[in-house]
Amino acid sequence: MEIEGNPPAAVMYEAFRADPAKHPLKTPSGKIEIFSEKVAGFGHDDCPGYPVWREPAEWLGAVGKYPLHMLSDQPDRRLHSQLDPSPWSAAGKIQGRQPVSMHPDDAAARGLTDGSVVRVFNDRGACLAGLRVTADVRHGVVRLSTGAWFDPDPVPGRPERHGNPNVLTLDIGASSLSQGCIAQTCLVDIEAWREPAPLVTAHDLPEFVAR
């Protein structure tokens, strides 16, 4: 449907659909390809050259020790980690930490309250985050956006203090071909942090010494 005064809606591959021979695509055959001879020729076990579903390394369909699927998406108050020290980014944090969003049922089952500091953890590591209880995420899923500047505790074994999800995610590529990020396929659990919350020092300026 076109609205008067607006440009016509774009049609995907319009010229190709009208005349495939005259307007071929930039593929070996000039057509839409479901199978790629080139990709298949690489011989990767996890990339056969045609679309296929493969079970992720960690996901809710195969829950084991950790029952929550953590999504580490892009933040809504900065670009990746850029401008993290800005007032706009800081205003969205909870007790100075990146918020982790959790469904009310999951929070209640763990005795967690909105606005508290929690420990997000798995076998790879742990971080502290501010809890945001919301029905905007589904049961069994938590959201901890990327980009909080890394702030490790100087005491070995204690959690990262700012809510950086990189201490939790798997450090492997999405496939042998793409080596893309698989940060949204990660299982964790969350518990209350019962100690005084440590100071976040990620944005502290370095100390300069006189020559």
C-alpha positions in Angstrom: 0.0 0.0 0.0 1.4 3.4 -1.0 0.5 6.6 0.9 0.3 9.8 -1.1 3.5 11.8 -0.8 5.6 8.9 0.3 8.1 7.2 -2.0 7.1 3.8 -3.2 8.0 0.8 -1.0 11.2 -1.0 -2.0 10.8 -4.4 -3.6 13.6 -6.9 -2.8 15.4 -8.1 -6.0 12.8 -6.3 -8.1 14.8 -6.2 -11.3 15.9 -9.8 -10.9 12.3 -10.9 -10.3 11.1 -9.0 -13.4 13.9 -10.4 -15.7 16.4 -12.9 -14.1 18.3 -13.3 -17.3 18.8 -9.6 -17.8 19.5 -8.8 -14.1 21.4 -11.8 -12.7 22.5 -11.8 -9.1 26.1 -11.7 -8.0 26.3 -15.5 -7.4 28.1 -18.1 -9.5 24.8 -19.1 -11.2 23.3 -15.6 -11.2 20.3 -17.1 -9.3 19.3 -17.4 -5.7 21.4 -20.3 -4.4 20.4 -22.6 -1.6 23.6 -24.6 -1.9 27.1 -23.1 -2.2 29.7 -25.3 -4.0 32.4 -23.0 -2.7 31.5 -23.2 0.9 31.0 -27.0 0.7 34.5 -27.2 -0.9 36.1 -25.8 2.3 35.3 -29.2 3.9 34.2 -27.8 7.3 32.3 -30.3 9.4 30.1 -27.6 10.8 29.4 -25.8 7.5 28.2 -28.2 4.8 27.3 -25.5 2.1 23.6 -25.4 2.6 21.3 -24.1 5.4 21.2 -26.4 8.4 20.3 -26.1 12.0 22.9 -27.2 14.5 22.5 -27.3 18.2 24.3 -24.4 19.9 27.0 -25.1 22.4 24.8 -23.7 25.2 21.1 -23.0 25.0 17.8 -23.6 26.9 17.1 -26.7 24.9 19.9 -28.5 26.7 20.0 -27.0 30.2 22.4 -28.6 32.5 24.1 -27.0 35.5 23.0 -23.4 34.7 19.3 -22.8 34.0 19.3 -19.2 32.6 20.0 -18.3 28.9 21.9 -15.0 28.9 21.4 -12.6 26.0 24.3 -10.1 25.7 22.7 -7.7 23.2 23.7 -4.2 22.2 23.0 -1.6 25.0 20.4 1.1 24.5 22.4 3.9 26.2 25.7 3.7 24.3 27.3 2.2 21.2 29.0 -1.0 22.3 31.3 0.3 25.0 31.7 3.8 23.6 30.5 6.7 25.8 30.1 4.3 28.8 31.4 7.0 31.2 28.8 9.5 29.9 25.9 10.8 32.1 23.4 9.2 29.7 25.0 5.7 30.1 25.4 6.2 33.9 21.8 7.1 34.4 20.7 3.7 33.1 22.8 1.7 35.6 21.8 0.3 38.9 24.1 1.1 41.8 26.7 2.0 39.2 26.5 -1.4 37.4 25.1 -2.7 34.2 21.5 -3.8 34.6 20.6 -7.5 34.2 17.0 -8.0 33.3 15.2 -11.0 34.7 11.6 -12.3 34.6 9.6 -11.8 37.9 9.1 -15.6 38.3 12.9 -16.3 38.1 13.7 -13.5 40.5 11.1 -14.7 43.0 12.4 -18.2 42.8 15.8 -16.9 43.9 14.6 -14.4 46.5 16.0 -11.5 44.4 14.6 -8.0 44.5 14.5 -5.3 41.9 17.4 -2.8 42.2 19.7 -5.1 44.2 23.2 -6.1 43.3 23.4 -9.7 42.1 26.2 -12.1 41.1 25.9 -13.5 37.5 28.0 -16.6 37.1 28.9 -19.8 35.4 32.1 -22.0 35.2 33.9 -19.4 33.2 33.6 -16.5 35.5 31.3 -14.1 37.4 30.3 -10.5 37.4 28.2 -8.2 39.6 25.2 -6.4 38.0 22.2 -4.4 39.1 18.9 -6.4 38.9 16.0 -5.2 36.8 12.9 -7.3 37.3 10.7 -7.1 34.3 8.2 -9.2 32.3 9.8 -7.8 29.1 12.1 -10.9 29.1 10.7 -14.4 29.1 11.0 -16.9 31.9 14.4 -18.6 31.8 16.1 -15.8 29.9 18.2 -12.9 31.3 19.6 -9.8 29.4 23.0 -8.4 30.2 23.9 -5.9 27.5 27.5 -5.6 26.3 29.8 -2.6 26.8 30.2 -2.0 30.6 33.9 -1.2 30.9 35.8 -4.2 32.3 36.5 -3.7 36.0 38.2 -6.8 37.5 38.5 -7.1 41.3 42.1 -6.9 42.3 41.5 -9.9 44.6 41.8 -13.1 42.5 38.6 -15.2 42.3 36.2 -12.4 43.0 33.6 -11.3 40.4 34.1 -8.5 37.9 32.5 -5.4 39.4 30.8 -3.5 36.6 28.6 -6.1 34.8 30.7 -7.0 31.8 29.3 -10.1 30.1 32.6 -11.1 28.5 33.7 -12.9 31.7 30.7 -15.3 31.1 30.5 -15.9 27.4 32.2 -18.7 25.4 35.4 -17.7 23.6 34.8 -19.6 20.4 33.6 -18.7 16.9 30.1 -19.3 15.6 31.5 -21.7 13.0 34.7 -22.7 11.3 33.7 -20.5 8.4 32.4 -17.3 9.9 34.2 -17.2 13.3 31.4 -14.8 14.2 30.4 -13.9 17.8 28.3 -16.3 19.7 27.9 -14.2 22.8 24.1 -14.7 22.8 24.5 -18.4 23.4 25.5 -18.6 27.0 24.0 -20.3 30.1 24.3 -18.7 33.6 22.7 -18.5 37.0 22.1 -15.5 39.3 22.2 -15.2 43.0 22.1 -12.4 45.6 25.3 -10.6 46.4 25.3 -10.5 50.2 28.5 -8.5 50.8 28.9 -4.8 50.6 29.0 -3.9 46.9 32.5 -3.0 45.9 33.3 0.3 44.3 33.3 0.4 40.5 36.6 1.9 39.3 36.4 1.3 35.5 36.0 5.0 34.8 38.6 6.3 37.2 41.3 8.4 35.6 44.9 6.9 35.7 47.3 8.4 38.2 50.1 10.5 36.7 53.4 10.8 38.4 55.9 13.6 38.0 59.0 12.9 35.9 
